[in-house]
Amino acid sequence: MRLSAALLVERAPDGLAVIDAAGRFVMANPVALELCGLTAREVPGAVSPFPARLVHEDGDPEEVVVWEPAAGARREFACRIRALPERGERLVAFRDVTESRRYQRRLAAIANAASRVAAKRSLSSTLDALANEVLAADALAAVQILTVNATSERFQIMGMAGFGKTADFFDKLVECLEAGAAIRMIDAFNAREPVVVPHRYETIMTHPAWEPLRDYMRHPEWDWFASVPLMVRGEPAGILNAYFAPGQEIGGTALDFLLAMAEQAAQAVDYAALLEREREVARREERQRLARDLHDSVVQQVFSMGMQVESLAMHSARGSVVDSGYVKRVAEELGHISKAVLTDLRAMVMDLHPTALADRGLAAALGALADSTMNRTELDVRLLISDPHHELDDLEPELREDVYRVIAEAVHNSVKHAQGSRVTVDLGLTGSGTQRWLTGEVADDGRGLPGQPAEEGGFGMTAMKERAGRWAGRLTIRSEPGKGTVVSFVLSLPATLPTGLHGKVS
């Protein structure tokens, strides 16, 4: 029994539709109606997702178009379009490839994330890229990746996509917490399990406790929320927050994808921590080797020179052939020089291996630097540290190292060039909440930098600026002839949030 053309269209497994020259529906079979979410009455004249200008020839690959009739109702259709010349219309055959395309994007995102982790890029750039991969793969509204500073046990945002960036995000989040809001990512972090919250957007837009963050989280619009912990060796190291577009629900495959991407992010965090530990060990070993080599060779040799000069002076004083007075004066001068060199080399040894920084913290290391400088020079070194809550030693070890090096170089320059009597070192934390800065200043009362712009200089000044720049900070040098030199820097500390918080109401 032969079926009519109309019946074949009705029973076709794919969507079949006719569109006019403007890309509007003329007719559609039942499968097409279901795929596009339309009724037979709505079809004539409705806008279709298919471009009428596109016509496929035999052998052409399928075209993929996106259908978004309403916010969150996103589908992807693979289609082929044929011309109907006698009617000036187009026949479209299409099928839903939303899930298969999403699956492909997820696989690509995981592969891209793995390659980025292996590429040894900086942690912030890697996690920013991962956040964008997650966003694009599932067409989400927004993604955040937060890590935990192991020293201070506080959250900081390291990856972001979708939402804009704001410096006071954590300040406002704390305000919400104090008003009774439940911070569900903290629950996921503490429980070491994913947390999924349906229709979270509605709660945040309506509950009074979320008023401080409402404007920030209003756009782009989203609905469901998921928070997945980043696990490193069985311990949480951060959180991946996913904000799903309206109409999207978090099923098993979506959650599996978030878990896979969270695993990649955790590997990036673990790798960065491992790399930092290796760098710290390498730095310590190099400082110890240089200190040992200097002490065992150069220092001992210079000390021996000094002893020989003293012996020559004593021996010459007894002779009658040479001018003993002259030899004695030369010997004494060489003795003073050798002692000065010995003192400088010992100071260099301490600078190469500042044990106080590693063992007792930044303030102790700077105190040792001030004492050492005063012991070997006639300078009065004054150290002013404002750290009432003892937060300096909670900073990242690499940041503390760079701050110490900048200050040590500035003090060294004052000793070498200033010809003054006093050096003042001022260091402290400013700001409040999550907007904080580390500020420092090294000022002397010396002769200034005559004939040389303050912002120029040699290797030492360049190194100081590079160290400040590593932390998105700025370093300035002010100097006038006869009025001393001031080296100052401001480093913006990353916004953080304590991990041990618990919500109350919403």
ABEGO torsion letter per residue (X at the ends): XBBBAAAAAAABABBBBBBBAAGBBABBBAAAAAAAGBBAAAABGBBBABBAABBBBBGBBBBBBBBBABBGBBBBBBBBBBBBAAAGBBBBBBBBAAAAAAAAAAAAAAAAAAAAAAAGBBAAAAAAAAAAAAAAAAGBABBBBBBBBAAAGBBBBABBBGBBBBAAAAAAAAAAAAAGBBBAAAAAAAAGBBBBBBGAAAAAAABAAAAAAAAAAAOBBBBBBBBBBBBBGGBBAEBBBBBBBBGBBBBAAAAAAAAAAAAAAAAAAAAAAAAAAAAAAAAAAAAAAAAAAAAAAAAAAAAAAAAAAAAAAAAAAABAABBAAAAAAAAAAAAAAAAAAAAAAAAAAAAABBAAAAAAEAAAAAAAAAAAAAAABABBBBBBBBBAAGAAAABBAAAAAAAAAAAAAAAAAAAAAAGBABBBBBBBBBEBEABBBBBBBBBBABAEBBGBBAABEBAAAAAAAAAAAAAGBBBBBBBBBGAEBBBBBBBBBBBBBBAABBBAAX
